[in-house]
Amino acid sequence: MQGNRASRRDALRGMGAIVGFPAIVPARALGRVAGVAAASERIGLGVIGIGPRGTYDLKAMLKEPDVRCVAVCDVQRSRREAAKALVDGVNGDQACATHRDLRELLDRRDVDAVLIATGDRWHAPASILAARAGKDIYCEKPCGLTIELCQKLDDVIRSTGRVFQAGTQRRSVANFQTAVAMARSGKLGKLERMYASVYEPIVETGWLPREATPARDEVDWDLWLGPAPWRPYNRKYVEGGWRGQWDFDSGARLLDWGAHTVDLCQQANDADGTMPIEYIPSETKVTAHYANGVTLILDFLRTPFGERPGWVQELGTCPVRFEGADGTVEAGDSGGLVGHPEALRSELAASQATADGLDVSAHARNFFDAVKSRRVTVANSAVMRKSHIACHAAALSWLLGRTLRIDPETETFVDDDEANGLRSRPLRGVWADCLRS
């Protein structure tokens, strides 16, 4: 990053000497406006995928004084134009570039880091391409459509030395982290059980009816599909109807919340370097067991945004609960905490948070600080790898309808060739190159 910036500064100096750059440079460009970092200290941000979640993330990132979004990319023209309007409105100019093809954005020298907020099918391949292009990466979850892609993504991040942050922002949200700290500190007694709320898994394999494919500049359907198998166009896919489709979604939807909630359970159990070794499916849950004796229950919620039986309703969506021999603590997206016994409640009362679980501000700041310091993030690729694979293993146990055991070191299923065959899927066309060394 610093090398690229030095080159740009040197080039500008040289051009100025030749063609006579104006002597007066806007104060904002030099970082002389209050709250704005100097140009040499700013992180050039590119955005790949700018739907509802990407827009939410970007709005938070645009508030950071040392971050300037320089380019946005989306296969849908309407989304590209909306993103550019948002960025230009914040930057006060018309300089934000737009791209349809992510490879063009990744070729830009003024892009130091990227926000990847495409659909699930693109998360790992886009992150791998970005790392190989020398960019640091904030990637929305789930970060890999398969176990193999999660492994490959972590391997590439390690080999390229890039900074990576999985978009599991609850690792940076106060009430969830208070609950995690309580479980790890022993205040609940010996940790016995952990509950992770997840969507009830579903698998859809049918195709929606064929519709006329739009002009490429309106919607690049081939790029939208990317590494996923080909199928005919239907506008519902690009409007969000891809969710639940086996070709496009991660772990039969189980990773939609599980990427967050299982990740928090991993953290609470000091298990970032491992995962449960056994997964037992039923109609309402998957029960998983760690080698240290702790049980993880992935609780299927049929109406995750409505009533959540078995959970404290006022704590909101995406709840987790940790149970020890001496007490329990539960947290959710409302920012609140509930604990038992009474002795814990006064301590928890002082830890109620105002930020909800969707807020990415602190998580994004952790990422940008790591981009500058070159330190690992709180949701780095190694953390993502183990927690995501645990989710995938749980989803495969549900899909196959049987108990699965996995070796947490080799990340392979024990004596189950069918399950191991589902650890990967073929990628389409040129995107298969993402898995090649």
C-alpha positions as CSV (number, residue, x, y, z in Angstrom):
1,M,0.0,0.0,0.0
2,Q,2.7,2.4,1.0
3,G,4.8,1.5,-2.1
4,N,1.9,2.3,-4.4
5,R,1.2,5.6,-2.8
6,A,4.9,6.6,-2.9
7,S,4.9,5.8,-6.6
8,R,1.8,7.9,-7.2
9,R,3.2,10.9,-5.3
10,D,6.5,10.7,-7.2
11,A,4.6,10.5,-10.5
12,L,2.5,13.5,-9.6
13,R,5.6,15.5,-8.7
14,G,7.2,14.7,-12.0
15,M,4.1,15.5,-14.0
16,G,3.7,18.8,-12.1
17,A,7.3,19.8,-13.1
18,I,6.6,19.1,-16.7
19,V,3.1,20.3,-17.4
20,G,2.8,22.8,-14.6
21,F,0.2,21.5,-12.1
22,P,-1.6,24.4,-10.4
23,A,0.1,25.8,-7.4
24,I,-3.1,25.9,-5.4
25,V,-4.4,22.5,-4.3
26,P,-7.7,22.1,-2.6
27,A,-7.4,21.8,1.2
28,R,-9.6,18.7,1.2
29,A,-7.2,16.9,-1.1
30,L,-4.3,17.7,1.3
31,G,-6.2,16.6,4.4
32,R,-6.4,20.1,5.8
33,V,-10.1,19.9,6.4
34,A,-11.0,19.0,10.0
35,G,-11.5,15.3,10.4
36,V,-10.0,14.4,7.0
37,A,-6.7,12.5,6.7
38,A,-4.0,13.7,4.4
39,A,-4.1,12.1,1.0
40,S,-0.9,10.2,1.6
41,E,-2.5,8.6,4.7
42,R,-5.8,7.7,3.2
43,I,-6.8,4.2,2.2
44,G,-8.2,3.9,-1.3
45,L,-11.3,1.7,-1.1
46,G,-12.9,-0.2,-3.9
47,V,-16.3,-1.9,-3.6
48,I,-17.2,-5.2,-5.3
49,G,-21.0,-5.8,-5.1
50,I,-23.2,-3.0,-3.9
51,G,-26.6,-4.4,-3.0
52,P,-28.5,-3.6,0.3
53,R,-25.8,-5.1,2.6
54,G,-22.9,-3.6,0.6
55,T,-24.6,-0.2,0.7
56,Y,-25.0,-0.5,4.5
57,D,-21.4,-1.4,4.9
58,L,-20.2,1.3,2.6
59,K,-22.1,4.0,4.4
60,A,-20.3,3.1,7.6
61,M,-16.9,3.0,5.9
62,L,-17.4,6.4,4.2
63,K,-17.6,8.0,7.6
64,E,-14.0,7.1,8.4
65,P,-11.7,10.1,7.8
66,D,-8.8,8.1,6.5
67,V,-10.8,6.2,3.9
68,R,-11.8,7.4,0.4
69,C,-13.8,5.2,-1.9
70,V,-12.3,5.6,-5.4
71,A,-14.3,2.9,-7.4
72,V,-17.3,0.7,-7.2
73,C,-18.1,-2.4,-9.2
74,D,-21.4,-4.2,-9.8
75,V,-22.8,-6.3,-12.7
76,Q,-26.0,-4.3,-12.5
77,R,-25.9,-0.8,-13.9
78,S,-28.6,0.6,-11.6
79,R,-26.5,-0.4,-8.6
80,R,-23.3,1.0,-10.0
81,E,-24.9,4.3,-10.6
82,A,-26.6,4.4,-7.1
83,A,-23.3,3.6,-5.5
84,K,-21.4,6.3,-7.4
85,A,-24.0,8.9,-6.4
86,L,-23.6,7.9,-2.8
87,V,-19.8,8.1,-2.9
88,D,-19.7,11.3,-4.9
89,G,-22.1,12.9,-2.5
90,V,-19.8,12.1,0.4
91,N,-16.6,13.0,-1.4
92,G,-18.0,16.2,-2.9
93,D,-16.9,15.5,-6.4
94,Q,-17.6,13.2,-9.4
95,A,-14.4,11.2,-9.2
96,C,-15.7,7.8,-8.1
97,A,-15.2,5.4,-11.0
98,T,-17.6,2.6,-11.9
99,H,-16.8,-0.9,-13.3
100,R,-18.9,-3.8,-14.4
101,D,-16.1,-6.4,-14.2
102,L,-14.3,-6.8,-10.8
103,R,-11.0,-7.6,-12.6
104,E,-10.9,-4.0,-13.9
105,L,-11.3,-2.6,-10.4
106,L,-8.6,-5.0,-9.0
107,D,-6.2,-3.6,-11.7
108,R,-6.5,-0.1,-10.3
109,R,-3.3,1.1,-8.5
110,D,-5.3,3.6,-6.4
111,V,-7.3,0.8,-4.7
112,D,-5.6,-0.4,-1.5
113,A,-8.4,-2.4,0.0
114,V,-11.7,-3.8,-1.2
115,L,-15.2,-4.3,0.4
116,I,-16.7,-7.5,-1.1
117,A,-20.4,-7.7,-0.7
118,T,-21.6,-9.8,-3.6
119,G,-23.8,-12.8,-3.2
120,D,-22.3,-15.9,-1.5
121,R,-21.1,-17.6,-4.7
122,W,-18.6,-14.8,-5.4
123,H,-17.2,-14.2,-1.9
124,A,-14.2,-16.6,-1.9
125,P,-13.3,-16.3,-5.6
126,A,-13.4,-12.5,-5.5
127,S,-11.4,-12.4,-2.3
128,I,-8.8,-14.7,-3.8
129,L,-8.5,-12.6,-6.9
130,A,-8.2,-9.5,-4.7
131,A,-5.5,-11.0,-2.5
132,R,-3.5,-12.0,-5.6
133,A,-3.9,-8.5,-6.9
134,G,-2.3,-7.1,-3.7
135,K,-5.5,-5.8,-2.1
136,D,-6.5,-6.0,1.5
137,I,-10.0,-7.5,1.9
138,Y,-13.2,-6.9,4.0
139,C,-15.5,-9.7,2.8
140,E,-19.1,-10.1,3.8
141,K,-20.1,-13.5,5.2
142,P,-20.4,-16.4,4.4
143,C,-16.9,-16.1,3.0
144,G,-16.9,-19.4,1.2
145,L,-19.6,-21.5,-0.5
146,T,-17.9,-24.7,0.4
147,I,-15.3,-26.1,2.8
148,E,-12.7,-26.2,0.1
149,L,-13.2,-22.5,-0.8
150,C,-12.8,-21.5,2.9
151,Q,-9.6,-23.5,3.1
152,K,-8.3,-22.0,-0.2
153,L,-9.2,-18.5,0.8
154,D,-7.3,-18.8,4.1
155,D,-4.3,-20.4,2.3
156,V,-4.1,-17.5,-0.2
157,I,-4.4,-14.8,2.5
158,R,-1.5,-16.4,4.4
159,S,0.6,-16.8,1.3
160,T,0.1,-13.3,0.0
161,G,0.3,-11.6,3.4
162,R,-2.9,-9.6,2.8
163,V,-5.1,-8.2,5.6
164,F,-8.5,-10.0,5.7
165,Q,-11.6,-9.3,7.8
166,A,-14.6,-11.6,7.6
167,G,-17.8,-9.6,7.9
168,T,-18.8,-11.3,11.1
169,Q,-19.1,-7.9,12.8
170,R,-20.5,-9.3,16.1
171,R,-16.9,-9.9,17.0
172,S,-16.7,-6.2,17.4
173,V,-20.1,-5.5,19.0
174,A,-20.0,-4.8,22.8
175,N,-22.8,-6.9,24.2
176,F,-21.8,-10.0,22.3
177,Q,-18.2,-9.6,23.3
178,T,-19.2,-9.1,27.0
179,A,-21.1,-12.4,26.8
180,V,-18.0,-14.1,25.2
181,A,-15.7,-12.7,27.9
182,M,-18.0,-13.9,30.6
183,A,-17.9,-17.4,29.2
184,R,-14.1,-17.4,28.9
185,S,-13.5,-15.8,32.3
186,G,-15.1,-18.6,34.2
187,K,-17.8,-16.4,35.7
188,L,-20.4,-18.9,34.4
189,G,-18.5,-21.8,35.9
190,K,-17.2,-24.6,33.7
191,L,-18.7,-24.0,30.2
192,E,-21.1,-26.8,29.3
193,R,-23.4,-25.8,26.5
194,M,-23.6,-23.1,23.8
195,Y,-26.6,-22.3,21.7
196,A,-26.3,-20.7,18.2
197,S,-29.4,-19.5,16.5
198,V,-29.5,-20.4,12.8
199,Y,-32.0,-20.3,9.9
200,E,-33.9,-23.5,9.4
201,P,-32.0,-25.2,6.5
202,I,-33.5,-25.5,3.1
203,V,-32.3,-26.6,-0.3
204,E,-33.8,-25.5,-3.6
205,T,-32.4,-27.0,-6.8
206,G,-35.1,-26.1,-9.4
207,W,-34.7,-23.3,-11.9
208,L,-37.0,-20.3,-12.1
209,P,-38.6,-19.8,-15.5
210,R,-36.4,-18.5,-18.2
211,E,-36.8,-14.7,-19.0
212,A,-35.1,-12.6,-21.7
213,T,-31.5,-11.9,-20.8
214,P,-30.9,-8.1,-20.4
215,A,-28.3,-6.2,-22.3
216,R,-24.9,-6.9,-20.8
217,D,-24.5,-3.3,-19.6
218,E,-27.8,-3.5,-17.7
219,V,-27.1,-6.8,-16.1
220,D,-24.1,-8.9,-17.0
221,W,-25.7,-12.3,-16.4
222,D,-22.6,-14.3,-17.1
223,L,-20.6,-12.3,-14.6
224,W,-23.5,-12.4,-12.1
225,L,-23.3,-16.2,-12.3
226,G,-19.5,-16.1,-12.1
227,P,-18.2,-19.4,-10.7
228,A,-21.6,-20.9,-10.3
229,P,-23.2,-23.3,-12.8
230,W,-25.0,-21.8,-15.7
231,R,-28.8,-21.4,-15.7
232,P,-31.2,-19.2,-17.6
233,Y,-31.8,-15.6,-16.5
234,N,-34.7,-14.7,-14.2
235,R,-34.8,-11.2,-12.7
236,K,-35.8,-12.6,-9.3
237,Y,-32.2,-14.0,-8.9
238,V,-30.6,-10.6,-9.2
239,E,-33.2,-9.1,-6.8
240,G,-32.2,-11.5,-4.0
241,G,-34.1,-14.6,-5.0
242,W,-30.9,-16.6,-5.2
243,R,-31.1,-17.2,-1.4
244,G,-31.8,-20.9,-0.6
245,Q,-30.7,-22.0,-4.0
246,W,-28.0,-24.8,-3.7
247,D,-25.9,-23.3,-6.5
248,F,-25.8,-19.9,-4.9
249,D,-26.3,-20.1,-1.2
250,S,-24.0,-21.4,1.6
251,G,-24.8,-24.5,3.6
252,A,-28.5,-24.6,2.8
253,R,-28.9,-21.1,4.4
254,L,-27.4,-22.4,7.7
255,L,-24.4,-20.0,7.4
256,D,-26.6,-16.9,7.0
257,W,-26.8,-16.6,10.8
258,G,-24.4,-19.4,11.6
259,A,-21.4,-17.6,10.3
260,H,-22.1,-15.1,13.1
261,T,-23.5,-17.2,15.9
262,V,-21.3,-20.3,15.6
263,D,-18.3,-18.0,15.2
264,L,-19.2,-16.4,18.6
265,C,-19.5,-19.8,20.2
266,Q,-16.1,-20.8,18.8
267,Q,-14.7,-17.6,20.4
268,A,-16.5,-18.3,23.8
269,N,-15.0,-21.8,23.9
270,D,-11.5,-20.6,23.1
271,A,-11.8,-22.8,20.0
272,D,-10.7,-20.5,17.2
273,G,-8.0,-23.0,16.2
274,T,-10.3,-26.0,16.1
275,M,-14.0,-27.0,15.8
276,P,-16.5,-29.5,17.0
277,I,-15.6,-33.1,16.1
278,E,-19.1,-34.6,15.9
279,Y,-22.3,-33.3,14.4
280,I,-25.7,-35.0,15.1
281,P,-28.7,-33.7,13.0
282,S,-32.4,-33.8,14.0
283,E,-35.5,-32.0,12.7
284,T,-35.0,-29.0,14.9
285,K,-31.3,-28.7,15.5
286,V,-27.8,-30.0,14.9
287,T,-26.0,-31.0,18.1
288,A,-22.2,-30.7,17.9
289,H,-19.5,-31.8,20.4
290,Y,-16.1,-30.5,21.0
291,A,-13.1,-32.6,22.1
292,N,-13.1,-30.7,25.4
293,G,-16.6,-31.9,26.2
294,V,-18.5,-28.6,25.4
295,T,-21.7,-29.1,23.5
296,L,-22.8,-26.7,20.7
297,I,-26.5,-26.6,19.7
298,L,-27.4,-25.0,16.3
299,D,-31.0,-24.2,16.9
300,F,-33.2,-24.0,13.7
301,L,-35.5,-21.0,13.7
302,R,-38.4,-21.2,11.3
303,T,-39.3,-17.6,11.8
304,P,-36.0,-15.9,12.6
305,F,-37.4,-12.4,12.3
306,G,-40.6,-13.2,14.2
307,E,-41.1,-15.3,17.3
308,R,-38.0,-17.2,18.4
309,P,-39.1,-20.0,20.7
310,G,-36.6,-20.8,23.4
311,W,-34.9,-17.4,23.2
312,V,-35.3,-14.1,25.1
313,Q,-37.5,-12.2,22.6
314,E,-36.5,-8.7,23.5
315,L,-32.8,-9.5,22.8
316,G,-33.7,-9.5,19.1
317,T,-32.2,-11.4,16.1
318,C,-29.1,-13.5,15.9
319,P,-29.0,-14.5,19.6
320,V,-26.4,-16.7,21.2
321,R,-26.5,-18.3,24.7
322,F,-23.7,-19.7,26.8
323,E,-24.4,-22.0,29.7
324,G,-22.0,-22.9,32.5
325,A,-22.2,-24.9,35.7
326,D,-22.9,-21.7,37.7
327,G,-24.8,-19.4,35.3
328,T,-25.9,-18.5,31.8
329,V,-25.7,-15.4,29.6
330,E,-27.6,-14.6,26.4
331,A,-27.0,-11.7,23.9
332,G,-28.8,-10.6,20.8
333,D,-28.9,-7.8,18.2
334,S,-30.8,-5.4,20.4
335,G,-27.5,-4.7,22.2
336,G,-28.9,-6.2,25.4
337,L,-27.8,-9.0,27.7
338,V,-29.7,-11.4,30.0
339,G,-28.0,-13.5,32.7
340,H,-28.7,-15.9,35.5
341,P,-28.3,-16.2,38.4
342,E,-29.1,-12.8,40.1
343,A,-25.5,-12.2,41.0
344,L,-24.7,-11.8,37.3
345,R,-27.5,-9.4,36.5
346,S,-26.0,-6.3,38.2
347,E,-22.7,-6.9,36.3
348,L,-24.5,-7.3,33.0
349,A,-26.7,-4.2,33.6
350,A,-23.6,-2.1,33.4
351,S,-22.6,-3.7,30.1
352,Q,-25.8,-2.9,28.1
353,A,-24.7,-1.6,24.7
354,T,-26.3,1.0,22.4
355,A,-24.9,-0.4,19.1
356,D,-26.9,-3.2,17.6
357,G,-25.6,-6.4,16.1
358,L,-25.8,-5.1,12.5
359,D,-23.5,-2.2,13.2
360,V,-20.2,-2.6,11.3
361,S,-18.5,0.6,12.4
362,A,-16.1,-0.9,15.0
363,H,-15.5,-3.9,12.8
364,A,-14.6,-1.8,9.8
365,R,-12.4,0.4,12.0
366,N,-10.5,-2.7,13.2
367,F,-10.0,-3.7,9.5
368,F,-8.7,-0.2,8.5
369,D,-6.4,0.0,11.5
370,A,-5.0,-3.5,10.5
371,V,-4.5,-2.3,6.9
372,K,-2.2,0.4,8.3
373,S,-0.5,-1.6,11.0
374,R,-0.4,-4.9,9.0
375,R,-1.6,-6.7,12.1
376,V,-4.3,-9.5,12.0
377,T,-7.9,-8.5,12.4
378,V,-10.3,-9.9,15.0
379,A,-12.1,-12.0,12.3
380,N,-9.1,-12.9,10.2
381,S,-9.0,-15.7,7.6
382,A,-7.8,-18.4,10.1
383,V,-10.7,-17.6,12.5
384,M,-13.1,-17.6,9.5
385,R,-11.8,-20.9,8.3
386,K,-12.6,-23.0,11.4
387,S,-15.9,-21.4,12.2
388,H,-17.2,-21.6,8.6
389,I,-16.1,-25.2,8.2
390,A,-17.9,-26.0,11.5
391,C,-21.1,-24.5,9.9
392,H,-20.6,-26.4,6.7
393,A,-20.1,-29.6,8.6
394,A,-23.3,-29.1,10.5
395,A,-25.1,-28.3,7.2
396,L,-23.8,-31.4,5.6
397,S,-24.9,-33.6,8.5
398,W,-28.4,-32.2,8.1
399,L,-28.3,-32.7,4.3
400,L,-27.1,-36.3,4.6
401,G,-29.3,-37.0,7.6
402,R,-26.7,-38.7,9.7
403,T,-24.0,-38.1,12.3
404,L,-20.7,-36.9,10.9
405,R,-17.3,-36.8,12.5
406,I,-14.5,-34.5,11.4
407,D,-10.8,-34.4,12.1
408,P,-10.2,-30.7,13.0
409,E,-6.6,-30.9,11.9
410,T,-7.1,-32.3,8.4
411,E,-10.6,-30.9,8.1
412,T,-11.8,-34.1,6.5
413,F,-14.7,-36.3,7.6
414,V,-13.9,-39.6,9.2
415,D,-14.8,-42.7,7.2
416,D,-17.4,-40.9,5.1
417,D,-16.5,-40.6,1.4
418,E,-19.9,-39.1,0.5
419,A,-19.5,-36.2,3.0
420,N,-15.9,-35.7,1.9
421,G,-17.1,-35.5,-1.7
422,L,-19.4,-32.6,-0.7
423,R,-16.5,-30.6,0.7
424,S,-16.1,-29.0,-2.7
425,R,-18.0,-28.1,-5.9
426,P,-16.6,-27.5,-9.4
427,L,-16.3,-23.9,-10.5
428,R,-17.4,-22.8,-13.9
429,G,-15.1,-21.8,-16.7
430,V,-12.2,-19.4,-16.1
431,W,-13.1,-19.0,-12.4
432,A,-11.7,-22.5,-11.7
433,D,-8.3,-20.7,-11.9
434,C,-9.1,-19.2,-8.5
435,L,-8.4,-22.7,-7.0
436,R,-5.1,-23.2,-8.8
437,S,-1.9,-22.4,-7.2
